[in-house]
Amino acid sequence: MGGGTGLSTLLRGLKEYVARRKEERSRLPISDLAAVVTVTDDGGSSGLLRREYSVLPPGDIRNCIVALSKDETLLSQLFQYRFAKRGALRGHSFGNIFLTALTQVTGDFPEAVRLSGQVLAIRGRIFPSTESNVTLEAVLENGNIIRGETKISRSRSRIRRVRLVPRRVKPLPEVLEAIREADLILIGPGSLYTSLIPNLLLSQVKEALVRSRATRVYIANLMTQPGETDGYSVADHVRAIYAHTQDGLFDWVVLNRRPVTPGALHRYRAKGAEPVGKSQKELARMGLGCVTGDLLQEGKVVRHDQRRLARLVLDEFVRRSRQN
């Protein structure tokens, strides 16, 4: 569950372990992979299409479709193709336009997502968390209220709470079914207040997670986000999620143990970001188990290494549980 680049990174690693045929199940541990994606994005191409065509924002969904595609070659590249910054289509990606057009044809966004997944032969299922046109609203520490994910992300005031407008929104039935049937539920990595918590603000989703017998795991972010999580430790992230849901939602936390290189640290600090503090003792006092791994991948940006993260998750929470 999540949104943004964090969810697509995780899916890209996990898809290699999905058994598509019965004969593969002896060596591949995942029989079904379902992604629940937040739908509060209101910026860029997604925001424009959302306002002009009254569709759910397609961007995060598109990234997940490509991440789960059988091979990320021509069709995947086509879905990610972004038109040049001139003309009527400037800034739009082909995949966003495709999903919007297919929604207009079918009259149903989740169906458009399902059909797009068939086109790209994805290894799993993808669901928007809700079909409702929802807006994210934040109450800041100074008492001000900001509406819209983009404005919230740009705010430099500490966030006290986020909420959905309208308040009472129903999730897709398939989302609740996926939670009920799950053996393992992964939340994160991703922007705390704009990618992770919005999915959990749906009361039926929260209740399904609380009742679930699955192992529930929070995958911790690597870096803080300016304005959104300044100075947050991993325990602070968990407390924020609990404040919007209830205590005890998670069983485990996955942490990176590899330090950020000085060069990357300097670049991030210039933008007001820092590595997220591990706070393992605090997490233990909260009743959470911690699993650590060498999960950091550095390039132009700091990201989770998709292969190492997937292997760690499967080794710790799938293969080990089967051995026990």
N, C-alpha and C positions, 0 to 999 in steps of 0.2 A: 504494500500500500504506500502511495506517495505521489510524487510528481517531479517535474523538472528533470535535470540531467541525472540526479541520483538514482531515480527509479529505472531509467533506461540503461544506466551502467550496470545495475544489479541484474536486470533481465538479460542483458547481453551475455553475462557470464553464466547465468543459470540455464539458458536455452540449450547449451551443449550437453546437458544432462537429462533432457526430456526424452522419454521413450515414446516414440510415435507408433511403434508396432509391438505386438505381444512378445516377439522373440528378442526385443531389445531390453525388456524389463529386468533380465537377470544381471545386466551390467550397467544400466542407466537407472538412477534412483528416483527420478521424478516421473510419476504417472500423469500428473496434471499440474499445470502452472497457470495461475490466474493473477492478473494484475488489476488492481483497483486504483484509478487515476483521479486526482483532484480536478475540478472543473471551474475554478475561480479566476483563471487567467483573463486579464482584460487589456493586455498590452500587445503591441506589435501587430503582426498579421492576424493572430488569433483574435485579438480585441476588435480589429476592424471588421473581420468576417462575422464575429458575434453580434456587433451592433448593426451591421447592414443586412444580415440575413437571419437574425434571431436563431442562430445555432449555438450549440455548446462550443467552447473554445477548442479547436482541434490540435493545437501545437503539441502539447504533452502526449496526447493520444498518438499522434503521428510518430513522435520519437519512439514510443513504446512499440508501435507496429514495426518500424524499421529494426529496432533492437531485437525483436523476436523473429524477424524474417529468416527464412531458411538459409539464404546467403545474401550478404549485403552487396550485391553487384548492381546490375543495370536498373532493375525496378526500384530497389531501395534508393539508389542514387537519384532516380527520377522523383521519388517521393520527397527527398530532402532538397531537391533543386530549388533555389531561391532566385526569383527574377531580379534583374538588375534594378538599380535605384533610379529608374526613369520609366515613364509611361504609366498606364493605368494599373498595371500589375506590380508596380515597384514594391519590393519588400515582402511580397507574398511567396510562400513556398508552394510548389505544385501539390504536395500532399495535403496541405490545408485546403486548397481550392478543390481538390478531388473529394475530400471528406465532406466539404460543404455542399458540393454539387450532388453527391450521392445521398446526402441527407434530404435535399430538396426532392430528389427522385423517389426515394423510399418513404419520405415523411417520418423517418425515425432515425435519430442519431446512433443509438446503440446498434441498430441493424446495419447502418453504414459502416460502423467500425468493424462489425463481424465480417461483412463482405470484403472490406479492404484487407482484413487479415487473411481471407481466402486467396485474394489476388497475390499477396506476398508470401503465402504458404507459411504463416507464422507457427511457431512451436509453443502454443499456449493460447490463453483467452485474455481479452482485454475488455474491461468495463469502466465506463465513467461512473463515479460514485453515485451520481444522481442524474436524472433527466431534467431536473428543474434548472431554470436560469437563475443561478444564485450569485450574489455579490458578497465579497468578503469585507468586513468592517472591523476596524481596530480601535480599541480604547487605549489611549496612551497614558503614561504615568502622569503627565501634566493635565490630564482630564480632557484633552482634545479628542475628537472622534474623526478618523480618516476612513473614507470609503473607497474601495478599489484596491486590488492586489498590487498594481503598479505603484500607486501612491504610498501604500504601506511599506513596500520594499525600499522606497526612496527616503522614507522618513528617518530622521536621526534621533527621534525621541524614543525612549524605552517603551516597549509595548507591555501593557498590563493584561490585556485580554483581546481575543479576536472572536468574532461571531458571524453567522451567516444571515443574510437578508434575502428572502424572508427567513424567519427563525425555524419554522416547522417544515422540514423538507424530507420527503421519503427517498430512501435509496433504491437503486434497482433491485428487484427481487433476486437477480442472479448474484449480486454482491453478497447478500445475506446468505444465500445458499453456499457460495464459495467459502465464506467464513465458517459456516456450520460443518462443512465437509473437510476443512483443512486439517492437516497434521502439523503444519508449521506455518506461522504467520510472521512475516517480516515487515517491519515498518521503518522506513529510512533506507539509506541516507537521503537528506533533502532539507530544503529550507523549513525551519521549524514552524513558523507561523503562517507561511503561505503555501507550503506543499504538503506537510504532514498533518498538522492539526485540522485543516478544513475537512478532511475525510472523516475525522473523529467527532466532528460537531454534529453529524447526523445521529440523532439519539438511538435509532435502531441499530446502526453500525456499532456504536459504543456498547450497547447492551449485548449484541451478538459477540463482540470481542470479550466482554466480561464473562459471558457464559461458556465461551469456547473451551474445549479440552485440549486444544492445540498448544504446542510450545510457542510462546509469544516473545518475539525478539525485537529489540530496538537496535538498529545499526547506527552507531554514533557518527556525527559529522566530523570531518577533519579540521575545519577552520570555522571560526566565528564569522558572522555576517554583519558588516557595519550597520548600526542602527537597529537591526533586528535582534542580534544576540551578543552584543558587546559584553565581553567579560564573562560569558557563560561557560561553565564547565559542563561535562556530560551529565552530571547529576542535576544541574540547573535545567538542561533540556528535558530530562525525564520529569522533573517537578512541574515544568510548564505544561507538559502533556497531561500529567495527572490532574493539574488544576482545571483543565478543560474536560476531563473525563472522570476518572476516579483512581485512587491509589491502588497499586498492585496490578496494573494493567499488563505489565511486562514480567517475564520470568528471567530473561537474560539480556545482557547488553554486549554488543560486539565492539571492540575498541582496536584502533590502530596503535601499534607500538613503535613504528618506525618514525624517527624524527624528521621534520622538514629541514631541507638543506638551508644553509645561511642565505644563499642567493634568493631562493623562493620566499624565505621568511622576510627578507628585506622588501621584496616587491609587495607582499601582502600587508606588511605593517604600514607601508606608504599609503595603502588604501583603507587603513583602519581595521584590518583583520589580524587575528592571532590564532595559533593552534588551540583547539578546544582542550581544556584541562581534563585529564582522565578521571580524577576524583574517585578512585576505586574503593577507598575506605567508606566514603559516603554512600556509594552505590551498594556496598555490602550491608551497611546499616539499614538501607531501604529494602533489604531482602532480595537483592538482585545478584545473580551470578554473572561473572565477567569472563569473556573469552577474548583473548588478544591475538593479533596476528600482524605480520608484515604486510600491510594492506595499502600503503601509500604509493601512488604513481605520480611522478612529476614530469611535466612538459611545460607548455605555456601556462598551464594552470595546475593546481594540485587536485587530484582526483583519487578515488578508490581504484585499485587495480581489479578489474572485473573478474579475471580468472582466479586470482588469489582469494578474493572475497567469496566467490561462488564455492570454491573448494573448501574454504574454512567453514562456511555455513553448512554445507553438506556433510563434511566430516564430523562436525561437532553435534549437529542436531538431527541428522537423518541416519547416517551409517552407524553412529554410535548407539542410537536408540534401538536400531534393529538388532545390534549385537547383544544388547541388554535384554 
